Each structure stands twice: as C-alpha cells, then as structure tokens.
Amino acid sequence: MTTTRTLGRGGTAVSALGFGCWAIGGEHWMADGQPVGWGKVDDDESVRAVRRALDLGVTFFDTADSYGTGHSEEILGRALGKRRDEVVLATKWGNVFDPDTRTLTGTDDTPEYARRALTASLRRLGTDRVDLYQLHISDADPERAAELRDACEEFVREGLVRAYGWSTDDPERAAVFAEGPHCAAVQHALNVLQDAPRTLALCERLELASVNRSPLAMGLLAGRREGTLDAGDIRSRPPAWLPGYASDGSGADPRWLDRIDAVRSLLTSDGRTLAQGALAWLWARSPRTVPIPGFRTVAQAEENAGAIEKGPLTAGQLAEIDRLLGR
C-alpha cells in the first residue's frame, strides 16, 4: 500500500499511521477522582518512543491540551525538537484543567477560550503553528460549534492553525465544522469491533480525513486480556463512554474478548501481530482512515509502525470479519 494518506481537503500528506499521545501524558483525573489517564509513564521512554516512530516513518502525531493536563504536549514538543517541521502536529482544546492537581475541572466552549487554549498549546509544544486543531467537546452545542468553526478560520488566517476538525462520534455535529473551508478531519472511534459507517460516509462525501481514535480498542486489540490495572489507569474504572472493560474494574469484558477470538486468525494472517492486523483492518475499511494507536514504550512504537509495511487486509478478509461478527 501507499505509506501516506491525505489529511482532508487541504492535500496535506501524512503517514498512513499516526501516533496518539494520550497515554504519554501520564496520570490525570476528573474532579470526582475518576482517572482519565493511562497510569504512570516514564518521560524519557516516551521521548525515545516518539523519536523511534519518526525514524520509522511516522509523520502524524495527535495529542490534546488536557492529556496529562498539558504534560503530553510538553513531552511531544521535547521529543520532536528540531524535527518539528518533519511532522504534522494535531492537538485539541475545550477541556479546562488545573495542571497543579492534574485535574480536569470542566469545559469551555467560548471562542475566547479557544484562543487562550491555542496560545498555551503552542507554548507547550514549542511551535508557532498547529497543523490540525480539534474541538475536544464531543457533544458541544452545534450553534456554538459554528462560532468555534469561525474562530478556527480566523486562526488559519493568522497562520496559527493550518486546518481544523472536531473530535466527535456524531456525524451531524462533524458536518457543522465541515462547512468551514479549512476543516480537514473528524476524529472518531473506529476499530474492528466498533464500526462507524455513517461517519465514514460523511468523510467520503465531504473529503475529510477519518482520524481513528481507539483503533486498538483501548488495548484489547493489542492483546490485553487479564492482569490488574493501575489505579491511575482509566480502564480500571471505565466511564460509560469507554466500552470493552467491565464497570466493576475487573478488566476486559469477556464478550469483547470472545469477539476478538472469533477474528483473531484473520487479523494475524501474513505474519501480523494482533495489533498490526487491527490497523490493517482500518486501512482496508476506507481510503480516508488514519489510525492513531497509543503507545508508552519504544517496543509498542516499533510494533505499531511495523504494520505499515504489511499493508491493509484484503476485501475478502474484510467481508469474512463482518460475517464472523454478524454485521
């Protein structure tokens, strides 16, 4: 397969695989104590992993100001350093947080806050522009979102942002942002177990990139099955919007594991690991997909990047997976 894909209408080429930087932000919490990070991290290892991904051809990195309440952006900026111009850099805004306590305290959907958040992200990332700026309030009011879209157009005119998008699983909301000429993408959940035909149809119709959040189903499609989860790991106390893990904190939902087992042999065909097969499914699903698996180690970076050379699954394999999953 071609090793690049186009990030929406602007024609910007990115590696077919992006890297999601939520996990390298480290621990952070909601005001009620709910963990929303992935547990403890080793910042030096995170830096090494980002640089290894760069060396392996990954040119798209996605983060958010709220990941680790600013920490993910700082680590990504440190890792990229003088190689900033080699990559397409995406971040998000909309969540309000206190970095001293590593706590998310609410949301702010005003255009004024968008500008303050952008200024802070640029500082943490050590850059003068964001290549893809994404609204991080998935259920924001569509009328207010239209104001934020117009604010993003102003950021583009000022050279602070090259393109923008909305991180939402609602295609009707995504269509509001897509009315702006510099909207390039929708970020949404998509993986072998969670198809999103309506959002993919929108991306096809409006020439948007489909940036795929949870491409490995929060680790389940990377082989996670048993084992205790760190108290600072969101999967230890999964919120309602995070499927695949038991709400009592006991780990993976057995029903999800059964579905993975049903398609495991197809995903691991041609020498792929399970994670590489899950990424191959996404590339086969649509020419607009850009999966952004998370990572915390050099080994994970190498495994994920290794999927690129193996390419997408075949149409026949895609159809067989749909049959086995009853779709």
Residue pairs with C-beta under 8 A, 6 or more apart in sequence:
1 16
1 283
1 311
1 312
2 16
3 15
3 16
3 57
3 308
4 13
4 14
4 15
4 16
5 13
5 14
5 15
5 16
5 209
5 287
5 288
5 289
5 290
6 12
6 13
6 14
6 209
7 13
7 14
7 60
7 88
7 131
7 132
7 163
7 184
7 185
7 209
7 290
8 163
8 165
8 183
8 184
8 185
8 207
8 208
8 209
9 181
9 183
9 184
9 207
9 208
10 162
10 163
10 182
10 184
12 88
12 131
12 162
12 163
12 184
14 59
14 60
14 88
14 209
14 290
15 57
15 58
15 59
15 60
15 308
16 283
16 290
16 308
17 58
17 60
17 279
17 290
17 291
17 292
17 293
17 304
17 305
17 307
17 308
18 58
18 60
18 61
18 62
18 90
18 211
18 290
18 291
18 292
19 50
19 53
19 58
19 60
19 61
19 62
19 292
19 293
19 294
19 295
19 301
19 304
20 62
20 63
20 213
20 292
20 293
20 294
20 295
21 50
21 61
21 62
21 63
21 67
21 72
21 75
21 76
21 294
22 37
22 38
22 63
22 64
22 67
22 72
22 294
23 37
23 38
23 41
23 294
23 295
23 296
24 41
24 43
24 46
24 49
24 50
24 67
24 68
24 72
24 75
24 76
24 295
24 296
25 37
25 41
25 63
25 67
25 68
25 69
25 71
25 72
25 75
26 37
26 38
26 39
26 40
26 41
26 43
26 68
26 71
26 72
26 102
27 35
27 37
27 39
27 40
27 68
27 102
27 232
28 35
28 36
28 37
28 66
28 67
28 68
28 69
28 71
28 97
28 102
28 103
28 104
29 35
29 36
29 37
29 102
29 103
29 104
29 232
30 36
30 103
30 104
31 103
31 104
31 105
31 106
34 234
34 237
34 239
35 231
35 232
35 233
35 234
35 236
35 237
36 104
36 234
36 239
37 67
37 68
37 232
37 233
37 234
38 232
38 233
38 234
38 235
38 294
38 296
39 229
39 230
39 231
39 232
39 233
40 230
40 232
41 296
42 296
43 75
45 296
45 297
45 298
46 75
46 79
46 296
47 75
47 78
47 79
48 298
49 295
49 296
49 297
49 298
49 300
49 301
50 61
50 75
50 76
50 79
50 80
50 301
51 79
51 83
52 298
52 301
52 302
52 305
53 61
53 295
53 301
53 304
53 305
54 80
54 83
54 86
54 87
56 301
56 302
56 305
56 306
56 308
57 305
57 308
58 301
58 305
59 86
59 87
59 88
60 87
60 88
60 90
60 290
60 292
61 76
61 80
61 87
61 88
61 89
61 90
62 90
62 91
62 132
62 187
62 211
62 292
63 72
63 73
63 76
63 90
63 91
63 92
63 125
64 72
64 73
64 91
64 92
64 93
64 95
64 134
64 136
65 73
65 91
65 92
65 93
65 95
65 97
65 117
65 120
65 121
65 124
65 136
66 92
66 95
66 97
66 104
66 136
67 73
68 75
68 102
69 97
69 98
69 99
69 102
69 103
69 104
70 97
70 99
70 120
70 124
71 99
71 102
73 91
73 121
73 124
73 125
74 124
74 125
76 89
76 125
77 84
77 124
77 125
77 126
77 127
78 126
80 86
80 87
80 89
80 125
80 126
81 126
84 126
84 127
88 131
88 132
89 125
89 127
89 130
89 131
89 132
90 130
90 131
90 132
90 133
90 134
90 211
91 121
91 125
91 130
91 132
91 133
91 134
92 133
92 134
92 135
92 136
92 167
92 187
93 113
93 114
93 117
93 118
93 121
93 133
93 134
93 135
93 136
94 107
94 108
94 109
94 114
94 117
94 135
94 136
94 137
94 140
95 104
95 106
95 107
95 136
95 137
96 104
96 105
96 106
96 107
96 108
96 113
97 103
97 104
97 105
98 105
107 137
107 140
108 117
109 137
109 140
109 141
109 144
109 145
109 148
111 147
111 148
111 150
111 151
114 148
114 151
114 152
114 155
115 151
115 155
118 130
118 133
118 155
118 160
118 161
121 130
122 128
122 129
122 130
122 160
128 159
128 160
129 159
129 160
129 161
129 162
130 160
130 161
130 162
131 161
131 162
131 163
132 162
132 163
132 164
132 165
132 184
132 185
132 211
133 152
133 155
133 161
133 163
133 164
133 165
134 164
134 165
134 166
134 167
134 185
134 187
135 145
135 148
135 164
135 165
135 166
135 167
135 168
135 177
136 167
138 167
138 168
138 169
138 170
138 173
139 168
139 170
139 173
140 148
140 168
140 173
142 172
142 173
142 176
145 166
145 173
145 176
145 177
146 176
146 179
149 164
149 176
149 177
149 179
149 180
149 183
150 180
152 161
152 164
152 177
152 180
152 182
152 183
153 180
153 181
153 182
155 161
155 164
156 162
156 163
156 164
156 182
161 182
162 182
163 182
163 183
163 184
163 185
164 177
164 180
164 182
164 183
164 184
165 174
165 177
165 183
165 184
165 185
165 186
165 187
165 208
165 209
165 211
166 173
166 174
166 176
166 177
166 186
166 187
167 186
167 187
167 188
167 213
168 174
168 186
168 187
168 188
169 188
169 189
169 196
169 199
171 186
171 198
171 199
171 201
171 202
174 186
174 188
174 199
174 202
174 208
175 202
175 206
177 183
177 186
178 186
178 202
178 206
178 208
183 208
184 208
184 209
185 208
185 209
185 210
185 211
185 290
186 199
186 202
186 203
186 208
186 209
186 210
186 211
187 211
187 212
187 213
187 292
188 196
188 199
188 210
188 211
188 212
188 213
189 196
189 212
189 213
189 214
190 196
190 199
190 200
190 210
190 212
190 213
190 214
190 215
190 282
190 285
190 289
190 291
191 212
191 214
191 215
191 216
191 217
191 221
191 278
191 281
191 282
192 217
192 221
192 260
192 263
192 267
192 278
192 281
192 321
192 325
193 217
193 220
193 221
193 244
193 256
193 259
193 260
193 325
194 214
194 217
194 243
195 285
195 327
196 210
199 210
200 210
200 285
200 286
200 288
200 289
202 208
203 209
203 210
203 286
203 288
204 286
204 288
208 288
209 288
209 290
210 286
210 288
210 289
210 290
211 290
211 292
212 282
212 289
212 290
212 291
212 292
213 292
215 221
215 278
215 279
215 282
215 291
215 292
215 293
216 222
216 275
216 278
216 279
216 293
216 294
217 244
217 256
217 278
218 235
218 242
218 244
218 245
219 235
220 244
220 252
220 256
220 257
220 260
221 260
221 267
221 274
221 275
221 278
222 274
222 275
222 278
222 293
222 300
223 273
223 274
223 275
224 252
225 251
225 252
225 257
226 251
226 252
227 251
228 251
229 235
229 236
229 249
229 251
230 236
234 242
235 242
235 245
235 251
236 249
237 249
238 244
238 245
238 246
238 247
243 253
243 256
244 252
244 253
244 256
245 251
245 252
245 253
246 252
246 253
259 325
260 274
262 324
262 325
263 321
263 324
263 325
264 274
266 277
266 313
266 317
266 320
266 321
266 324
267 274
267 277
267 278
267 280
267 281
267 313
267 321
268 274
268 277
269 277
269 313
269 317
270 310
271 310
272 280
272 307
272 310
273 303
273 306
275 293
275 303
275 304
275 307
276 303
276 304
276 306
276 307
276 310
277 313
279 291
279 293
279 304
279 307
280 307
280 310
280 311
280 312
280 313
281 312
281 313
281 318
281 321
282 289
282 291
283 289
283 291
283 311
283 312
283 313
284 312
284 313
284 314
284 315
284 317
284 318
285 318
293 304
295 301
295 304
313 321
